[in-house]
Amino acid sequence: MMHSPTLFMLMASYGGPTVSLDSISEQYFGMSCRTAQAKATAGRLPVPAFRASQKSPYQVHLADLANYIDNKRTEARDRTSLMAITG
């Protein structure tokens, strides 16, 4: 399995393999903590979120977040390239 530079940067920023959903919901998903928690409960976030126990806060594995960021970057790059071609 190849790890992206994005994953290593996230791990350096957050200091471990997971991060609380509350700390990333606005920056990466553009939604409040409350909305992100509701979507996590419904399984409707763009990345998997999990709890260690029913009372624990939701966590996101940084490998999943890195994949999400890298995919969004690829989508934007492809859109930009297509716009340049079509003009």
C-alpha positions in Angstrom: 0.0 0.0 0.0 1.4 3.3 -1.0 0.9 6.3 1.3 0.5 9.8 -0.1 2.4 12.8 1.1 -1.0 14.1 2.3 -1.2 11.3 4.8 2.2 12.0 6.3 1.4 15.7 6.5 -1.9 15.0 8.3 -0.2 12.6 10.7 2.4 15.3 11.5 -0.3 17.8 12.0 -2.5 15.7 14.2 0.1 13.5 15.9 -1.4 10.1 15.3 -3.4 7.9 12.9 -6.8 9.3 13.8 -8.4 12.6 14.5 -11.7 13.6 16.1 -14.5 14.4 13.6 -15.2 17.6 15.5 -11.7 19.0 14.8 -12.0 18.5 11.0 -15.7 18.9 10.2 -15.7 22.5 9.2 -12.3 22.7 7.5 -12.6 19.6 5.4 -16.4 19.0 5.0 -17.7 22.6 5.3 -20.2 21.6 8.0 -20.7 22.2 11.7 -19.7 19.6 14.3 -23.4 18.9 15.0 -24.2 18.3 11.3 -21.1 16.1 10.9 -22.0 14.0 13.9 -25.5 13.5 12.6 -24.2 12.5 9.2 -21.7 10.1 10.9 -24.5 8.5 12.8 -26.4 8.0 9.5 -23.3 6.8 7.6 -23.5 9.8 5.3 -20.1 11.4 5.6 -17.7 11.4 2.7 -15.3 9.3 4.9 -15.9 6.5 7.4 -16.2 7.7 11.0 -16.1 5.4 14.0 -16.4 5.4 17.8 -14.3 3.3 20.2 -17.5 3.1 22.3 -21.0 4.4 22.2 -20.0 7.4 24.4 -16.7 8.2 22.6 -16.5 11.0 20.1 -16.4 10.1 16.4 -12.9 9.5 15.0 -11.7 9.6 11.4 -8.7 7.6 10.3 -6.2 9.9 8.6 -5.7 7.5 5.7 -9.3 8.0 4.8 -9.1 11.7 5.2 -5.9 11.8 3.0 -7.7 9.8 0.3 -10.6 12.2 0.4 -8.4 15.2 0.1 -6.3 13.7 -2.7 -9.5 12.7 -4.6 -10.9 16.2 -4.3 -7.6 17.6 -5.6 -7.7 15.2 -8.6 -11.3 16.2 -9.3 -10.4 19.9 -9.2 -7.4 19.4 -11.4 -9.4 17.4 -14.0 -12.1 20.1 -14.0 -9.5 22.8 -14.5 -7.9 20.9 -17.3 -11.2 20.3 -19.0 -12.1 24.0 -18.8 -8.8 24.9 -20.3 -9.4 22.5 -23.2 -13.0 23.6 -23.9 -12.3 27.1 -23.2 
